[in-house]
Amino acid sequence: MGIRTKHKKIKVLKELLRKSWHFFAGVAFVVAYSMARLYLGVEIVLPGLVLALLVVLFFEHVRLEYRPKVIQLVDVLFRKKEFNKPSSMLSFVISAVVVFAVFDYWIAFAAMMMMVVGDSFSAAVGSMFGNKKIRRNKTYVGSIAGLVANLFTGAVIMWEYPIVFVPMAITAAVVETLTNKLDDNLTVPISAAFVGFLVVTFFNISLTIQ
């Protein structure tokens, strides 16, 4: 029992470390894009986002094809299943390119931040307190924590438009829970952004956020 408990604690600590990295890196990435967009303009920054995608593609190519020791040092930041296939980092950047290129900036920003914050809190709370599983590694506690985090994130970003961010938050939480073999870094932000787009279009809402 002691060995099993110790093993579980180590597993939880690794997951918290990995999710902490994803959280801070994700927030930094989205905020950096937003600041660059504000000062340089979307015409320059969107191609820059594609450049970031090419850099990540190159990194993944080197990591997967050659496995240099310097990259192996950060293996703790990847799941075991990512050792021999593209990591979630690639899916995250691809989804950023898609949502920022296609949708209104505030919808895209909210969708990406829901992915970062919601997924991190869902995984952290679920790994520490989740016992009853919905399916595979998804727990009720984790999914609820993710939904609350999504709602909070949406409220902070566009508090004047609950009609927009509430459906987005629910969509993000449901898609994250249902996603298994696909990467939720890809499915969650694109789905949430598309729902936000549908709401804004259907109700003819003009997002003017100060």
C-alpha positions as CSV (number, residue, x, y, z in Angstrom):
1,M,0.0,0.0,0.0
2,G,2.9,2.3,0.9
3,I,4.6,1.7,-2.5
4,R,1.4,2.3,-4.4
5,T,0.7,5.5,-2.5
6,K,4.3,6.8,-3.2
7,H,3.9,5.9,-6.8
8,K,0.6,7.8,-7.0
9,K,2.2,10.8,-5.4
10,I,5.1,10.8,-7.9
11,K,2.6,10.5,-10.7
12,V,0.6,13.4,-9.4
13,L,3.7,15.6,-9.0
14,K,4.8,14.9,-12.5
15,E,1.3,15.8,-13.8
16,L,1.3,19.0,-11.8
17,L,4.8,19.9,-13.1
18,R,3.7,19.2,-16.7
19,K,0.5,21.2,-16.4
20,S,2.3,24.1,-14.7
21,W,4.6,24.3,-17.6
22,H,1.6,24.1,-20.0
23,F,-0.2,26.8,-18.1
24,F,2.6,29.4,-17.9
25,A,3.9,28.6,-21.4
26,G,0.3,28.8,-22.8
27,V,-0.5,32.1,-21.0
28,A,2.9,33.6,-22.1
29,F,2.3,32.5,-25.7
30,V,-1.2,34.0,-26.0
31,V,-0.3,37.2,-24.1
32,A,2.8,37.7,-26.3
33,Y,0.7,37.3,-29.4
34,S,-1.9,39.8,-28.1
35,M,0.8,42.4,-27.2
36,A,2.5,42.0,-30.6
37,R,-0.9,42.3,-32.3
38,L,-1.6,45.5,-30.4
39,Y,1.7,47.2,-31.3
40,L,2.5,45.7,-34.7
41,G,-0.8,45.0,-36.2
42,V,-2.5,41.8,-37.3
43,E,-1.0,41.9,-40.8
44,I,2.5,41.3,-39.3
45,V,1.6,39.2,-36.3
46,L,-0.4,36.5,-38.0
47,P,2.5,35.5,-40.3
48,G,4.6,35.6,-37.1
49,L,2.2,33.1,-35.6
50,V,2.8,30.8,-38.7
51,L,6.5,31.3,-38.2
52,A,6.1,30.1,-34.6
53,L,4.3,27.1,-35.9
54,L,7.3,26.4,-38.3
55,V,9.7,26.7,-35.3
56,V,7.6,24.2,-33.3
57,L,7.5,21.8,-36.3
58,F,11.3,22.0,-36.6
59,F,11.7,21.3,-32.8
60,E,9.3,18.3,-33.0
61,H,11.2,17.0,-36.1
62,V,14.5,17.2,-34.2
63,R,13.0,15.7,-31.0
64,L,11.4,12.8,-32.7
65,E,14.0,12.0,-35.4
66,Y,17.2,12.5,-33.5
67,R,16.4,12.5,-29.8
68,P,19.4,14.8,-28.8
69,K,20.4,14.6,-25.1
70,V,19.7,18.2,-24.5
71,I,16.1,17.7,-25.4
72,Q,15.8,14.5,-23.4
73,L,16.4,16.7,-20.3
74,V,12.9,18.1,-20.7
75,D,11.2,14.7,-21.2
76,V,9.4,15.2,-17.9
77,L,7.3,17.9,-19.6
78,F,5.9,15.3,-22.0
79,R,3.6,12.4,-21.5
80,K,5.1,8.9,-22.3
81,K,2.9,8.6,-25.3
82,E,4.4,11.8,-26.7
83,F,8.0,10.4,-26.7
84,N,7.5,9.0,-30.1
85,K,4.8,11.2,-31.6
86,P,4.1,15.0,-31.9
87,S,3.4,16.6,-28.5
88,S,0.5,18.7,-27.5
89,M,2.6,21.8,-28.0
90,L,2.2,21.4,-31.8
91,S,-1.6,21.0,-31.5
92,F,-1.7,24.1,-29.3
93,V,0.1,26.3,-31.8
94,I,-1.9,24.9,-34.8
95,S,-5.2,25.8,-32.9
96,A,-3.8,29.3,-32.2
97,V,-3.1,29.9,-35.9
98,V,-6.6,28.7,-36.8
99,V,-8.7,30.6,-34.2
100,F,-6.8,33.8,-34.5
101,A,-6.8,33.7,-38.3
102,V,-10.5,32.8,-38.6
103,F,-12.5,34.3,-35.7
104,D,-12.9,37.6,-34.0
105,Y,-9.9,38.4,-31.8
106,W,-11.8,38.4,-28.4
107,I,-13.5,35.1,-29.2
108,A,-10.2,33.6,-30.2
109,F,-8.4,35.0,-27.2
110,A,-11.1,33.7,-24.8
111,A,-11.1,30.2,-26.5
112,M,-7.3,29.9,-26.2
113,M,-7.3,31.1,-22.6
114,M,-10.1,28.7,-21.7
115,M,-7.9,25.9,-23.2
116,V,-4.9,27.0,-21.1
117,V,-6.7,27.7,-17.8
118,G,-9.5,25.2,-18.0
119,D,-7.3,22.2,-19.0
120,S,-4.7,23.0,-16.4
121,F,-7.2,23.3,-13.5
122,S,-9.1,20.3,-14.7
123,A,-6.0,18.1,-14.8
124,A,-4.6,19.4,-11.5
125,V,-7.8,19.1,-9.5
126,G,-8.7,15.8,-11.1
127,S,-5.3,14.3,-10.4
128,M,-5.3,15.4,-6.7
129,F,-9.0,14.9,-5.7
130,G,-10.7,13.0,-8.5
131,N,-11.7,9.4,-7.6
132,K,-14.8,8.7,-9.7
133,K,-14.0,8.7,-13.4
134,I,-16.3,9.7,-16.2
135,R,-14.2,7.8,-18.8
136,R,-10.6,6.8,-18.9
137,N,-8.6,9.5,-17.1
138,K,-11.4,12.1,-16.9
139,T,-13.0,12.6,-13.5
140,Y,-16.2,14.3,-12.4
141,V,-14.2,16.6,-10.1
142,G,-11.7,17.5,-12.7
143,S,-14.4,18.2,-15.3
144,I,-16.3,20.5,-12.9
145,A,-13.1,22.3,-12.0
146,G,-12.4,22.8,-15.7
147,L,-15.9,24.2,-16.3
148,V,-15.6,26.6,-13.4
149,A,-12.2,27.7,-14.6
150,N,-13.6,28.3,-18.1
151,L,-16.5,30.4,-16.8
152,F,-14.1,32.4,-14.7
153,T,-11.8,33.0,-17.6
154,G,-14.6,34.0,-19.9
155,A,-16.0,36.4,-17.3
156,V,-12.6,38.1,-16.8
157,I,-12.1,38.5,-20.6
158,M,-15.6,39.5,-21.7
159,W,-17.7,39.9,-18.5
160,E,-20.2,42.1,-20.5
161,Y,-21.1,39.2,-22.7
162,P,-22.2,36.2,-20.7
163,I,-24.4,35.2,-23.6
164,V,-21.1,34.6,-25.5
165,F,-18.7,33.2,-22.9
166,V,-21.0,30.9,-21.1
167,P,-21.8,28.7,-24.1
168,M,-18.1,28.8,-25.0
169,A,-17.1,27.7,-21.5
170,I,-19.6,24.8,-21.5
171,T,-18.5,23.7,-25.0
172,A,-14.8,23.8,-23.9
173,A,-15.5,21.7,-20.8
174,V,-17.7,19.1,-22.7
175,V,-15.2,18.8,-25.6
176,E,-12.3,18.4,-23.2
177,T,-14.1,15.7,-21.3
178,L,-15.1,13.8,-24.4
179,T,-11.7,14.1,-26.2
180,N,-9.6,11.0,-25.8
181,K,-7.5,9.9,-28.8
182,L,-7.4,13.4,-30.4
183,D,-5.6,16.2,-28.7
184,D,-7.8,18.5,-26.6
185,N,-5.3,21.4,-27.3
186,L,-6.7,21.2,-30.8
187,T,-10.4,20.3,-30.3
188,V,-11.2,22.5,-27.3
189,P,-10.2,26.0,-28.6
190,I,-11.5,25.5,-32.1
191,S,-14.8,24.1,-30.8
192,A,-15.2,26.9,-28.2
193,A,-14.3,29.6,-30.7
194,F,-16.8,28.3,-33.3
195,V,-19.6,28.3,-30.7
196,G,-18.7,31.8,-29.8
197,F,-18.8,32.8,-33.5
198,L,-22.2,31.1,-33.9
199,V,-23.7,33.0,-30.9
200,V,-22.3,36.4,-32.0
201,T,-23.5,35.8,-35.5
202,F,-27.0,34.6,-34.5
203,F,-27.6,37.4,-32.1
204,N,-25.8,40.0,-34.2
205,I,-23.5,41.0,-31.3
206,S,-20.7,43.5,-31.8
207,L,-18.0,42.7,-29.3
208,T,-16.6,46.1,-28.0
209,I,-14.4,45.2,-25.1
210,Q,-12.4,47.9,-23.4
